[in-house]
Structures are given as structure tokens and as C-alpha cells.
Amino acid sequence: MAPVGTGRCDRLAQGCHQRSGFTQDTSHYCEASAALRPGQGFFRPESRPSRDLGVLLARQLGLAAPLRVLDLMTGCGIRALRYGQESPAALVWANDADPDRQPLLQANLAPLADRPGLELRCTALTAQQLLAGCLQRQERFELVDLDAFGCPTALLPLALEAVAFGGVLYVASTDGRSPTGHDRSAAVRTLGAAARAHPASWELALRLQLGVIARTAWAMGRGLQPLFNFSEGRTFRTAARILRRPLAGEERQLGLLAHCHSCGEQQVQSLLRLRQWQVCCEPGAALAVSGPLWIGPLQDPATLAAILAATAPEDPSLCRAAARLLSSLAADAGLPARCWPMAELGRRLGGGPPPLQALLSDLQGQGWEACASGVMPGQFRTDAPWALVLERAGALNR
């Protein structure tokens, strides 16, 4: 969709398809179709890949039904503006709890007021107030974008009520200490889970976040399907389709993940089949157990393939960083849930690790699942025993 605007914003928008970044006077920012003023609030140009994926997801949702988008914590409005200009949205609701930001928000979203077939709402409510009103009116949306500052757990019950059946909750958390094992007490309070130090820390955080969403959805009688999960180490983002009821066996995807810091082995157990942990090295070795968390797939290959197929390489809604991220996620469904850095492999071998692709091919040739992680660069996942991984990696180094 072409951006709509007048005057200076319209002229600025003409160059936004080709680049992203601040204009010469630094008061305006361009990204894809959007030209706006970020103002003095919190804004990260580096988060563009997450906004790109949100727009592409919105386009896919708009193919099946009229698309209503709720941007709960919109900030300067860039996500709402791009949803309105780059997807077939019939409704975009941009909300920010700070009433002082309303003049900036309304000015930035002014181009949407003239877009045919689009209803635009701008409000200054707390997320709790807005969501409670939606619950009273039974108003739901195909896409609820909850870009939270900190941990969003307290908002999840109301946010899930606002998602239409088959719609998507796109949630972000900037709480990096709790789910990566650096603040265990906070993890118990905010996630209802144990979080221990783990070599695949970003993935651990995403699985803990998915676990909270799953438990909240199940308590409401609903199911969920993860569509994509990713992080750059600072913000942890999950897009999950919310289903009318859980799929058969969905509860098996909640479990515990154990890591032995002594030998490096990892073990995964579903809560439905919880049993004694296996002894992986010396009997006195302690396991660092995290969970409950999501042990199922992190990405839905079908959804990601559909997004890729519908997006041209020169699409202005997809920057290069987002294209690389999308391709990485599409190549890794997130199974099995045992993931290691190549650096740890090299350290345990006493030298550099073998080439990643050579190791993966070797393990696959022996019948094991093995692939590169799409969540963290330089990591791999496999269901092969860790001792065998070390043995094969050592053989490849010889």
C-alpha cells in the first residue's frame, strides 16, 4: 500500500520505501512507508525487524478475515502507522497511557485519517483500562500488539480475552534478567517458573514466556500455536495464534529443561510424563532445572513459508535484517528443545569447534535430528546424546 499524507510528511514518505533512519534535520524518522516524529519518548530504530515481521504477519491475517489491529502501547505510533499503511487493516487502534503524547500521536497518525475503509482510534488509557472495556463490550481483534516495557505477564489474561479466535497475540518483554536466570526470585514472581543459567539463554527466555502464555490460555479454555519467536538479546518477542480450544496433546508441550554444567548434557521432560532425571555423568553432579516452560516448536514453518512466498525481495516493508531473520526462523522450527553454542563445544574439545554444517550433516547422516538455531547465531540443536556430539565433533576436527 502506498503511504498517505500531505505536505512535509508526504514528501518525507516518498523516500521511506528506500531506507530507514532519521532525516537530515533529525526530528523526522523514515521507515518503510512511515514518516513521523519519534518525539522525546522511548524509541529504538534497531527494533525495525520486529515491526517488519508484525506488518507481514498482519497481511497474512488480513487474507482470511477483516483485520482489526490493537496496538496497546504504541509510543510514537510507528507500529500503528505501518499497520494502517502496509496491511489491509479495517481498524487500527493506537493507544498510549501517557496523555501528553496524544498531540504527537495524532499528528503522526494523521495520514491514516484519509485512508479509505480504515477506522482509526487514538486513546490515552492504561492497557488495563482499555482491555477491561474491550472485555465488557466483547470486542476482539485479529492482531493484538503488546509491546510491553518490562514483563507483560500481568496483562496476559485481559490481552488474551481481546484476541479473536484464530487471531494472534504479538507480545514483547524487555525483562531480560528474570527469564535468563540472572534474577531467580523475580522469575518465580513474574513467570511462576524457575529460570537457571543456560547456554541458550535467549531461547530459554522465549520458552519461559511461551510457557506463561500457554498456561494462561489453557486456564481460559483456549489453545495456542506459536508462529514465531525471536530476540536480539534485549527484547523477547512471541507471536502466537490463539485457538478456540487446545489442540489434542497440546499440554505435552509444557515441561522442564535441565542442563548439567559439569558435562554439558541437557535433558527435556514433559510435565505429563515427569520422572527421575537420568544420571548424565558423576552421581554428584547437580542439574540446573528451568521451567515449567514450552518445550514444543517455536516457529510455524507453514506460516513463515506463506509470509516469505507473499513478500517480494524488493518489498519496502522488509529490510535486509528482517529478511535474514525471517529466513533463519523459517529454517528452524525450534525442535528439539536442546540447544548448545558452538563455542561451548569448542571449549569442551579443548580447541576450536568443527564447521557447523559439517557437524550437522554428520549427525543427520547417523539418523539424529540436527539443525542450526534460528534464535541465537552460532548455536545448534540436536536430539543426539551430548557424549556422541562431542565424539563426532572431535572426529571431524582430526
C-alpha positions as CSV (number, residue, x, y, z in Angstrom):
1,M,0.0,0.0,0.0
2,A,1.2,3.5,-0.8
3,P,1.7,5.8,2.2
4,V,-1.0,8.5,2.5
5,G,-0.1,12.0,3.7
6,T,0.1,15.7,3.0
7,G,2.7,18.4,3.0
8,R,6.1,17.7,4.5
9,C,5.2,14.2,5.8
10,D,4.1,13.2,2.3
11,R,7.4,14.4,0.8
12,L,9.4,12.6,3.5
13,A,7.4,9.4,2.9
14,Q,8.5,9.3,-0.7
15,G,12.0,8.3,0.4
16,C,11.0,5.9,3.2
17,H,10.5,3.0,0.8
18,Q,14.2,3.0,0.1
19,R,15.7,3.5,3.5
20,S,15.1,3.8,7.2
21,G,16.6,6.3,9.6
22,F,16.4,9.9,10.7
23,T,16.2,12.6,8.1
24,Q,18.7,15.4,7.8
25,D,17.1,17.6,10.5
26,T,17.0,14.5,12.9
27,S,13.4,15.4,14.0
28,H,11.8,13.1,11.5
29,Y,12.3,9.4,11.1
30,C,11.6,7.3,7.9
31,E,10.9,3.5,7.9
32,A,9.2,1.6,5.1
33,S,6.0,3.7,4.4
34,A,6.2,5.7,7.6
35,A,7.4,9.2,8.1
36,L,6.9,10.6,11.6
37,R,8.5,12.4,14.5
38,P,9.6,10.0,17.3
39,G,9.4,12.8,19.9
40,Q,11.1,12.5,23.3
41,G,9.7,9.1,24.4
42,F,11.4,5.7,24.2
43,F,12.0,4.7,20.6
44,R,14.5,2.2,19.1
45,P,15.2,2.3,15.3
46,E,17.0,-1.0,15.8
47,S,13.7,-2.7,16.5
48,R,12.6,-2.3,12.9
49,P,12.9,-6.1,12.1
50,S,10.2,-6.8,14.7
51,R,7.9,-4.1,13.2
52,D,8.6,-5.6,9.7
53,L,7.5,-9.1,10.8
54,G,4.4,-7.6,12.5
55,V,3.4,-5.9,9.3
56,L,3.9,-9.1,7.2
57,L,2.0,-11.1,9.7
58,A,-0.9,-8.6,9.6
59,R,-1.0,-9.0,5.8
60,Q,-1.4,-12.8,6.2
61,L,-4.1,-12.4,8.8
62,G,-5.9,-9.9,6.5
63,L,-6.3,-12.6,3.8
64,A,-8.6,-14.7,6.0
65,A,-10.9,-12.1,7.6
66,P,-11.3,-8.4,8.1
67,L,-8.3,-7.2,10.0
68,R,-8.6,-5.3,13.2
69,V,-5.4,-4.3,15.0
70,L,-5.0,-3.2,18.6
71,D,-1.6,-1.5,19.4
72,L,-1.8,-1.4,23.1
73,M,1.4,0.5,23.9
74,T,2.0,2.5,20.7
75,G,4.6,5.1,21.9
76,C,5.1,7.4,18.9
77,G,2.7,5.4,16.8
78,I,5.1,3.9,14.3
79,R,3.7,0.4,14.5
80,A,0.1,1.6,14.2
81,L,1.1,3.8,11.3
82,R,2.7,1.0,9.4
83,Y,-0.1,-1.4,10.1
84,G,-2.5,1.1,8.7
85,Q,-0.4,1.9,5.6
86,E,1.1,-1.5,4.8
87,S,-1.6,-4.0,5.6
88,P,-5.3,-4.3,4.7
89,A,-6.4,-3.3,8.2
90,A,-10.0,-2.2,8.6
91,L,-9.4,-0.9,12.1
92,V,-6.2,0.4,13.8
93,W,-6.5,1.3,17.5
94,A,-3.4,3.1,18.7
95,N,-3.2,3.5,22.5
96,D,-0.6,5.0,24.8
97,A,-1.2,5.6,28.5
98,D,0.6,8.9,28.5
99,P,-1.9,11.7,27.6
100,D,0.9,14.1,27.0
101,R,1.9,12.1,23.9
102,Q,-1.6,12.4,22.3
103,P,-0.7,15.5,20.2
104,L,2.4,13.8,18.8
105,L,0.5,10.5,18.2
106,Q,-2.4,12.2,16.4
107,A,0.0,14.2,14.2
108,N,2.0,11.0,13.3
109,L,-1.2,9.1,12.5
110,A,-2.9,11.8,10.6
111,P,-2.1,10.1,7.2
112,L,-4.4,7.2,8.3
113,A,-7.4,9.5,8.7
114,D,-7.8,9.8,5.0
115,R,-7.3,6.1,4.1
116,P,-10.5,4.7,2.6
117,G,-12.0,1.8,4.5
118,L,-9.9,2.3,7.7
119,E,-11.2,3.2,11.1
120,L,-8.6,4.9,13.3
121,R,-8.8,5.3,17.0
122,C,-6.3,7.1,19.3
123,T,-6.7,6.8,23.0
124,A,-4.7,7.6,26.2
125,L,-5.7,4.8,28.5
126,T,-3.8,2.3,30.6
127,A,-3.6,-1.1,29.0
128,Q,-5.7,-2.5,31.8
129,Q,-8.5,0.1,31.3
130,L,-8.6,-0.4,27.6
131,L,-8.6,-4.2,27.8
132,A,-11.2,-4.2,30.5
133,G,-13.5,-2.1,28.3
134,C,-13.0,-4.4,25.4
135,L,-13.9,-7.4,27.6
136,Q,-17.1,-5.7,28.7
137,R,-18.1,-4.9,25.2
138,Q,-16.9,-8.4,23.9
139,E,-14.7,-6.5,21.4
140,R,-11.9,-8.6,19.9
141,F,-9.1,-8.2,17.4
142,E,-7.3,-10.3,14.8
143,L,-4.0,-8.9,16.0
144,V,-3.2,-7.6,19.4
145,D,0.3,-6.0,19.6
146,L,1.5,-5.8,23.2
147,D,5.0,-4.2,23.1
148,A,5.5,-4.1,26.8
149,F,8.2,-2.4,28.8
150,G,9.3,-5.0,31.4
151,C,7.4,-8.3,31.8
152,P,3.8,-8.4,30.4
153,T,2.6,-11.3,32.5
154,A,0.0,-9.3,34.5
155,L,-1.7,-8.2,31.2
156,L,-1.9,-11.6,29.6
157,P,-5.4,-12.7,30.8
158,L,-7.1,-9.5,29.6
159,A,-4.9,-9.4,26.4
160,L,-5.9,-12.9,25.5
161,E,-9.6,-12.0,26.0
162,A,-9.1,-9.3,23.4
163,V,-7.8,-11.7,20.7
164,A,-10.4,-13.2,18.3
165,F,-10.4,-16.9,17.9
166,G,-7.7,-17.6,15.2
167,G,-6.2,-14.2,15.9
168,V,-2.7,-13.5,17.1
169,L,-1.1,-12.1,20.2
170,Y,2.2,-10.4,19.3
171,V,3.9,-9.8,22.7
172,A,7.3,-8.4,23.7
173,S,9.1,-8.4,27.0
174,T,12.2,-6.3,27.9
175,D,12.7,-8.2,31.1
176,G,16.0,-9.9,30.3
177,R,17.3,-10.7,33.7
178,S,14.4,-12.9,35.1
179,P,14.0,-15.4,32.2
180,T,17.7,-15.8,31.5
181,G,18.5,-17.0,35.1
182,H,20.0,-13.8,36.4
183,D,17.2,-13.0,38.9
184,R,15.7,-16.2,40.1
185,S,13.3,-14.6,42.6
186,A,11.9,-12.3,40.0
187,A,11.4,-15.2,37.6
188,V,9.3,-17.0,40.2
189,R,7.2,-13.9,40.8
190,T,6.7,-12.8,37.2
191,L,6.8,-16.2,35.4
192,G,5.8,-18.7,38.0
193,A,8.9,-20.7,37.0
194,A,12.4,-21.5,37.8
195,A,15.0,-19.9,35.5
196,R,18.6,-21.1,35.7
197,A,21.7,-20.1,33.8
198,H,21.6,-21.8,30.4
199,P,24.0,-21.7,27.4
200,A,21.0,-20.9,25.1
201,S,19.8,-18.1,27.2
202,W,17.6,-16.2,24.6
203,E,15.8,-19.4,23.8
204,L,15.3,-20.2,27.4
205,A,13.7,-16.8,27.9
206,L,11.4,-17.3,24.9
207,R,10.3,-20.8,26.1
208,L,9.5,-19.4,29.6
209,Q,7.5,-16.6,28.0
210,L,5.6,-19.1,25.8
211,G,5.0,-21.2,28.8
212,V,3.3,-18.4,30.7
213,I,1.1,-17.6,27.6
214,A,0.2,-21.3,27.3
215,R,-0.8,-21.7,30.9
216,T,-2.9,-18.5,30.8
217,A,-4.6,-19.6,27.6
218,W,-5.3,-23.1,28.9
219,A,-6.8,-21.7,32.1
220,M,-9.3,-19.8,29.9
221,G,-10.1,-23.0,27.9
222,R,-8.1,-21.8,24.8
223,G,-5.2,-23.2,22.9
224,L,-2.3,-21.6,21.2
225,Q,0.0,-22.2,18.3
226,P,3.4,-20.4,18.3
227,L,4.0,-18.7,14.9
228,F,7.5,-17.2,15.6
229,N,9.8,-16.4,18.5
230,F,12.9,-14.3,18.3
231,S,15.2,-12.0,20.3
232,E,18.3,-9.8,19.8
233,G,19.2,-10.3,23.5
234,R,17.4,-7.3,24.8
235,T,13.7,-7.8,23.9
236,F,12.0,-11.2,23.7
237,R,9.2,-11.4,21.1
238,T,6.5,-14.0,20.7
239,A,3.7,-14.3,18.1
240,A,1.1,-16.9,19.0
241,R,-2.2,-17.8,17.3
242,I,-5.0,-18.1,19.9
243,L,-7.3,-21.1,19.3
244,R,-10.9,-21.6,20.4
245,R,-9.7,-24.7,22.4
246,P,-6.4,-26.6,22.9
247,L,-5.3,-29.0,20.2
248,A,-5.1,-32.7,21.1
249,G,-2.0,-33.3,23.2
250,E,-1.1,-29.6,23.5
251,E,-0.4,-30.0,27.2
252,R,2.6,-32.2,26.4
253,Q,4.4,-29.1,25.2
254,L,4.8,-27.8,28.8
255,G,7.8,-29.3,30.6
256,L,11.2,-28.8,32.2
257,L,14.6,-28.3,30.8
258,A,17.7,-29.4,32.7
259,H,21.3,-28.6,32.0
260,C,24.4,-30.2,33.6
261,H,27.1,-27.6,34.0
262,S,29.6,-30.4,34.7
263,C,29.4,-32.4,31.5
264,G,27.2,-30.1,29.3
265,E,24.3,-32.6,28.7
266,Q,20.8,-31.4,28.5
267,Q,17.5,-33.2,29.3
268,V,13.9,-32.3,28.5
269,Q,10.8,-33.8,30.2
270,S,7.1,-33.1,29.7
271,L,5.2,-32.4,32.9
272,L,2.7,-35.1,31.8
273,R,5.5,-37.7,31.9
274,L,7.7,-36.3,34.6
275,R,10.1,-38.9,36.1
276,Q,13.5,-39.0,37.7
277,W,16.3,-37.3,35.8
278,Q,18.9,-39.6,34.3
279,V,22.4,-39.6,35.6
280,C,24.5,-38.0,32.8
281,C,28.0,-38.0,34.4
282,E,29.2,-38.4,38.0
283,P,26.4,-39.1,40.5
284,G,27.1,-36.0,42.5
285,A,26.7,-33.6,39.5
286,A,23.9,-31.1,40.0
287,L,21.4,-30.3,37.3
288,A,20.2,-26.8,36.7
289,V,16.5,-27.2,36.0
290,S,14.3,-24.5,34.4
291,G,10.6,-24.5,34.0
292,P,7.8,-25.0,33.6
293,L,8.4,-23.8,30.0
294,W,7.3,-24.5,26.4
295,I,9.2,-27.5,25.1
296,G,7.4,-27.6,21.7
297,P,8.1,-25.8,18.4
298,L,9.0,-22.1,18.5
299,Q,8.2,-21.4,14.9
300,D,5.4,-22.5,12.5
301,P,7.1,-23.3,9.2
302,A,3.8,-23.1,7.2
303,T,3.1,-19.5,8.4
304,L,6.7,-18.4,7.8
305,A,6.7,-20.0,4.3
306,A,3.5,-18.2,3.4
307,I,4.9,-14.9,4.6
308,L,8.1,-15.5,2.5
309,A,6.1,-16.5,-0.6
310,A,3.9,-13.4,-0.4
311,T,6.8,-11.0,0.1
312,A,8.8,-9.8,-2.9
313,P,12.6,-9.4,-2.3
314,E,12.3,-5.6,-3.0
315,D,9.2,-5.2,-0.7
316,P,9.8,-1.9,1.2
317,S,8.1,-3.5,4.3
318,L,11.0,-5.9,4.7
319,C,14.5,-4.6,5.5
320,R,17.6,-6.7,5.0
321,A,17.9,-7.5,8.7
322,A,14.3,-8.6,8.9
323,A,14.7,-10.7,5.7
324,R,17.7,-12.5,7.2
325,L,15.8,-13.1,10.5
326,L,12.8,-14.4,8.6
327,S,14.9,-16.9,6.7
328,S,16.7,-18.1,9.8
329,L,13.4,-18.7,11.7
330,A,11.9,-20.5,8.7
331,A,14.8,-22.9,8.7
332,D,14.5,-23.8,12.4
333,A,11.2,-24.9,13.8
334,G,12.7,-24.9,17.3
335,L,12.8,-28.7,17.9
336,P,14.3,-30.4,19.7
337,A,14.5,-28.1,22.7
338,R,18.2,-29.0,23.4
339,C,20.4,-26.2,22.1
340,W,24.2,-25.5,22.5
341,P,26.6,-22.8,21.4
342,M,29.4,-24.0,19.1
343,A,31.8,-22.1,21.4
344,E,30.9,-24.4,24.3
345,L,31.6,-27.4,22.0
346,G,35.0,-26.0,21.1
347,R,35.8,-25.3,24.8
348,R,35.0,-28.8,25.8
349,L,37.0,-30.3,23.0
350,G,40.0,-28.2,24.0
351,G,40.2,-26.4,20.7
352,G,38.1,-24.8,18.1
353,P,34.8,-26.5,17.1
354,P,34.4,-28.2,13.7
355,P,32.5,-26.3,11.0
356,L,28.8,-26.2,12.0
357,Q,27.4,-27.6,8.7
358,A,29.8,-30.5,8.8
359,L,28.7,-31.4,12.3
360,L,25.0,-31.1,11.4
361,S,25.5,-33.3,8.3
362,D,27.4,-35.9,10.3
363,L,24.7,-36.2,12.9
364,Q,21.9,-36.2,10.4
365,G,23.7,-39.0,8.5
366,Q,23.5,-41.1,11.6
367,G,19.8,-40.6,11.9
368,W,19.7,-37.8,14.5
369,E,17.8,-34.5,14.3
370,A,20.2,-31.6,14.0
371,C,20.0,-28.1,12.7
372,A,21.4,-24.6,13.2
373,S,19.4,-22.4,15.7
374,G,17.4,-19.7,14.2
375,V,17.1,-17.9,17.6
376,M,20.8,-17.4,18.5
377,P,23.6,-17.3,16.0
378,G,26.4,-19.8,16.3
379,Q,24.2,-22.4,18.1
380,F,22.8,-25.7,17.1
381,R,20.1,-28.1,18.3
382,T,20.0,-31.9,18.3
383,D,18.4,-34.9,19.9
384,A,21.7,-36.8,19.8
385,P,23.3,-37.7,23.2
386,W,25.9,-35.0,24.2
387,A,28.6,-37.6,24.5
388,L,28.0,-38.6,20.9
389,V,28.1,-34.9,19.8
390,L,31.5,-34.5,21.4
391,E,32.7,-37.7,19.9
392,R,31.6,-36.8,16.3
393,A,32.9,-33.2,16.7
394,G,36.2,-34.5,17.9
395,A,36.4,-36.8,14.9
396,L,35.7,-34.0,12.5
397,N,38.5,-32.0,14.0
398,R,41.1,-34.7,13.4
